[in-house]
Amino acid sequence: MIEAIIAGLFGLLIGSFLNVCIYRLPRDLSVVKPRSFCPNCEKPIAWYDNVPLLSYFVLAGRCRNCGQRIPVRYPLVELLTGAAFFTAFWALGRTAVAMKYSVFGALLITLIFSDLEERILPDEFTLGGVALGAVFAAFVPLNWGFMRLLLLSVQNRRVISVAESLFAAVFCAGTLWLVGTLYQRIRHREGLGLGDVKMVAMIGAFLGLEGALLTLIVGSLLGALVGLCYIWFTGKDASTYELPFGTFLGIAALGVAFIGEVFMTWYNRLGV
């Protein structure tokens, strides 16, 4: 439990940095310099006003200098990232598997809120996530799949796992790109952005083919349901409304990863 608590506190710090990325990357700003500042008055934020979660509640959700309300996204991202790290290490212990799902959770949380706010999925997290997923596949083997049948002569488990990761990334991204291309040719308007395609590749690299396909199904159904309800209640034009598909993909992937993988692994270890 102590390790999980430490991981959760570390996750809070990571979440604070992710908030910087969510705001700055879509605006092509450096995530390193300058130091954190208020987007409204542009004054630097003191270190004691930048403590994850705590500062938000001490300041009552407002900037100390100009009184501008701080978006609730800031504490929410910190809380969710801390919870992802805590849950992974609590369920899986101090293992490479726990680290994998902690990192995956952090990537997804960033993409969920970036797409929700800016309709942008930064390459640093999508394409960078594909590379991280392939690296983790070498230490946390994916389930056997298509590549195991193709590489019958290869005995190295790590090589096969990395191949599974990359195959899932390419296959899922290619399939989604094909669907988007067909939709555009039939309807003469863009249905999917390349950011969504890259995000699916990242999910495939981490979860493998089975997990990525399940994510696509759940994310599509969730997006369709929520999107239709939102359009109906707000009266927006369905032909022009831009659905943040990456947000729903991220939510679905979190569910598949933490419910279908983390908790099931923990449950199986209990031997119940």
Secondary structure, 3 states (H helix, E strand, C coil): CHHHHHHHHHHHHHHHHHHHHHHHHHHCCCCCCCCCECCCCCCECCHHHCCCCHHHHHCCCECCCCCCECCCHHHHHHHHHHHHHHHHHHHHCCCHHHHHHHHHHHHHHHHHHHHHHHCCCCHHHHHHHHHHHHHHHHHCCCCCCHHHHHCCCCCCHHHHHHHHHHHHHHHHHHHHHHHHHHHHHHHCCCCCCHHHHHHHHHHHHHHHHHHHHHHHHHHHHHHHHHHHHHHHHHCCCCCCCCCCHHHHHHHHHHHHHHHHHHHHHHHHHHCC
